[in-house]
Amino acid sequence: MLTIINAFFINLCILFTLFTISFLPFRNRPRLTPQSPLNGRVLLGVQTGLIALLLLGNALPLEGVLIDLRAIPIMIGVLFGGWVSGAVAGVIFLTGRALVVLSTDGAMIGLYLAIATMIVLVGSTSILRRKMNNTRTTLLAFTTISVVIFGAAIYAALPLNLFYPVLIVYTLMSYGGASSSYRLLLELRRHFENVQHQKQLARTDALTGIANRRLLNEAMANLTVEAEEYALILADIDHFKRVNDTYGHDVGDDILRELGMLLVNESDERHLVGRFGGEEFLIVMPHAAREEVSRLAESIREKVSSFPFETSAGTLHITVSLGACHSNDIEIDSVLKHADEALYHAKESGRNRFILAS
């Protein structure tokens, strides 16, 4: 009995380790479902099939059959990837099982039972998956099916004095292993999603929801490498202090949020719009011709001047001044400096103006 428990415990340790490692290629991908792109489901099938094979390499040999927890990775494949993942995993496992028999002159009964149990397991769980969601309950239903299938297989292969202890240990380890594996994968997914969320927060302005200065600086640092020509547009709200003094900072925040969205909507998808500081916004324009810069800046200036900003104090109207600079084969620091000087001149010459640095 102790030998049986020890063999299954080793299987569990291998299973958890391999699930943790094999999850890494999926950490930045959307969650897999039976409706996910085919290549992702096939990859999941390959991974779970290889995990099942590695469990086979540490199986408990009894009466010509190899006993292990191969059903758990196969069931995980079906749970997340549907019948495609399950079928791929099953084919990979059975191929490996056949090679074991051929290379070791093993008993054919073990191979026959492996083929029969794998076909029934993948087929029945795939059908059930179409009717049930990706939940722990579904996986436990799969596990019940696997215990029944496994019990029937070893009943035909083992004497009763081995059958009962093996079935008891297998049942306990299967339910515990399946439930723990599901929990492990769920926690890994939550961890990596939280990491991605934290990275996004670190690059996003908390008030407006658009890029912050850190992300803008990263984008500008990449401009000279990725873009042959580029431009920067600085936009600053005219008399913003007067808005805050008259209506309060909450109203000022409303305007900043709406202006940020307006700039994003007016800009092209390849542009990066962010809050550069205070009431100042920056638009990073890679691969931008000089004429495109003027066209976008004037469009923004006109749109803002007529746009009704809905705030907690009612509808307000504002204007912005803009300064821009095209790369013209000069360093990014100089481009930003010239854009800032152009913005200063736009402010000094009456506001609600756009000036392109020459």
N, C-alpha and C positions, 0 to 999 in steps of 0.2 A: 504493500500500500504506500509506504514511504517513497519507494522508487517511482511510482506513478505520480504522486504529488510533486516530487522534485522535477520530473520531466515536464509536467505542465507549467510549473512555476518558471522554469527556464524559458519555455515558450512565451509566457507572458512578458518576461523581461525583454526578450528579443522583440516582441510585438510592439511594446511601448516605445522602445528605442528607435525602431525603424519607422514607426508612424511619425515620431517627432522629426526625424531627419527628412523623410519623404514629403513632409508638409511644406518644407521650405520653398520648392518651386512654385507652390500655389499661394504663397503668403501675400503677394501683391495682385492677385487675380480676383475677380468676382467669385462669389461662392458657386461651386459646381452644382448643377441640377441636371436631371435627364433632358432638359431643353437647352443646355449649354452647347457651345460649338463642339463639333465632333472631335477635333484634335485634343481638346482638354479632357474629354471623356475617355478617349483611347489612352492618353497618357496616364490617367488615373487607373485604368485597367492594367496597364503595364506595371505600374508601381505596386498595386495590390497583388498582382500575380507573382511578382518577384518576392514580395514579403512572404506570401504563402509558401513559395519554394524554399526560402531560408528557414521558415518554421519546419518544413519537411526535413531539412538537413539536421534538425535537432529533435526529430520525432522519437517516440517510444516504440521500439520494434517488438511486436507480440504476435506469435503464431502466423508469421508471414505478412502481417499488415503493419503499416506505420501510422501511429496515432499521434495527432498534434492538433493545434488550434487553427488550422488553415482556413476554417470556415469564417473566422472573424474578419480578416482582410477582404475576403471575397464578398461578404455581406456589406462591409463598409463601401466597397466599390459599387455595389448595386444601389445602396442607400443614396449615395451622392451622384452617381453617374448613370443610374438606370441599367437596362439590360446590356447596353454596349460595353460599359466598363466591366460588368460581371462576366460577359462572354469572353472578352479579351483576357481577363484575369484567369478564367477557367481554362482557356486554351493554353496559356503560358504554363499554368501549373501542371496540367495533364501531360504536356510535352516533357517537362522536367521529370515528372513521375515515371513516364515511360522510359526515359533515358536511364533513370536509376535502376529499373528492372533489367533493362538490356545490358547495362554495364556491370551488374553485380550478380546476374543470374538469380534475381529475387523471385519470390513466388508470384505467379500471375494473378492469384486471387486478390492480392493487394491492389494491383493495377485495375482489375475489373471492378472492384468495389469503389476505387477512387473515381473511375469514369462514371459509374452509375450515380454515386452520391453527388458528384459535381454537377451533372446534368440536371438532376432533380432539384438540387439546391439553387442553382442559378435560375432555372426555369420558374420554380415556384416563387422565389423572392422577387423576381422581375415582374411577374404578374401581380403580386401583392403590392409592389412599389407603385404601380400605376393607380392604385386605389387609395394609397396612404401617403401622407406627407413625410418630409424628412424630420423625424422626431425620434427621441429615445424609445418611445413606445413602439414605433415601427421596427427599430432595430431589435428590440426584445422579442417582437413577434417573429422576426427573421431567425433569432436565436432558438426560439421554440421549434421552428421548422428544422433547423440544423441538428438539434438534439434528437428529434424523432428520427431523422434520416441516419444520423450517426449511430443511434441505438440499434436501428434495424440492421445496419451494416455489420457492426461488431457482434451482434447476436448471432449472425450467420458465420462469423469467423472465429469467435473465441469460446472457450469452454465457460460454463456458468461461474466457476470459481474465479475467473478473471473478468467476466462480463460485468458483474454487478459493481465491483470496486472501480473499474475503469469508467463505467457509465456515471456513477455518482460523482467522481472527481471531475470528469469531463463536463457534466451538467453545471456544477458549481463554478468551474473555471470559465466556462463559456459565457454564462450570464454575467459573472463578475468582470471578465475580460472585455466583453462587448460593451457593457455599460461604462467601464473605465476608459476604453478607447474613444467612445463617443464624447465623453466628458473632456478628455485630453485634447481631441481635435477642436472641440468647441472653444476651449480656453485658449488654445493657440491662435485660433481665428480672432477671438476677441482681443488678444494681446497685440497682434499685428495690425488690426484695424485701429486700435487705440494709438499705436505708434504712428500710423499714417495720419490719424487725426491730429496728434500733437505736432507733427511736422507741418501739417497744413495751417494750424493755428500760429505756428512760429513764423509763417510767411504771409499771414493775412492780417490786415488792419482790423482790429476788434470792432471799431465803430462802423465802418462802411462796408466791411466784408470783401473789399478788393485787396490787391497786393499792397503789402507794407513796404517800408523803405528797404528792409533787408532783401526782399525778393527783387525789388527794383534794382538795387545795387548788383545783385547776382546777374540779372538780365543785362545790365549795362556792361558788366565785365566780360560777358560772352559775345557782345556785339562785334568787337573787332575781329573775333575768330570766326563767327558764323555768317556775318553779313558783309557784303561788298560795300554797300552804302546803307546808311541808316540816318535816323533823325530823332531828336528829343523835343517834346513840346511840354512846356511848363504852363500851368493854368492856376491863377490865383483869384480868389473871390474878392471883388471890390467892396471896400468898406465893411468887411466882415465883423470888425470890432464893434461897429455901430449896431449891427444886427444883435450881437450878444448883449450889448449894453441896453438895448431897447426892449428886446423880447426875452432875453435869458439864454443860458447856454443850451437848454433842452431844445429850443427852437433852432439854435445854431447847429446842433447835432443833427436835427431833422434835415436841414439844408445840405449838410455835408454828405449824409447818406444818399439823398436823392441826386445830388450832383454826381457822386461817384457812379451811380447806376446810369445816369444820363451819359456820362463820358464813355462808359463801357458799351452802351447801346449805339453810340455814334461811331465808335472806333471799329476797325476791322478785327476779325478773329485773331489774326497773327500779331496784333498789337498787344502790349501789356499796359494796362491802366492801373495806377496805384496812387495811394496817398503818400506824398513825399514829406509831409509834415504840416501840422496846423491846418490852414485852409488852402494849402498848396498841393496841386496834383501834378503827376508826371505821366506822360504817355511815351512809351518806348516803341519806336517804329523801325523794326528791322526791314531791310530790303525796300526802303522807301525812296522814291524819286522826290526831288525838290518841289515839283508842282503838287505832288500828293500831300505834302506837309501843309502848304498854304490852303489847299482845298479843305482838308480836315479841320484845321484850326479855325478858319472862317465859318465853317459849318457849325462848329461847337459854339463859337461866340454868338452867332445869330440864334441858335436854338436856345441857349441859356437865357438870352435877353428877353425872349418871349415865353419862356416856360413857366407855368404856374407851379410853384413849389408849395405843396400841401404840408403845412406844419400844424403843431398844436395851437398856434396863435392865429391860424387861418392861412389863406393863400398869400404868399409873398413873391415878389419878383426881385431878382438880383442880376448882376452882370459879372462877367469875368474878364480879366486881362490875360493875354497869352503871349509868351515869348518862345521862339523855337530856333533851332539851329540844325542844319544839315551837315552830315559828317565831313564832306569835302576833303577826305584824306587827312583829317586831323585827329588827334587823340581824343578819347572819350571824355577825359577830364576837361579838355578845352571846349568840346561840344557842349557839355553841361554848363560850363562857365559862360559861354556865349549865349546860350538859351536864357540863363538867369539874367544876364545883362539886357537882353532883348525884352524880357518881362519887366525889368525895372524901368526901361524907357517907355514901355506901353503904359505903365502906371503913371509915370511922370508927365506923359503927354495927354492925359485926360481920362484914362481908364476905358474899359469896354473896347479895347483895341487889341489887334494882333500885330506883332512885329517879328519878322523873320530875320535873324542875324545874317549879315552879308559876308 
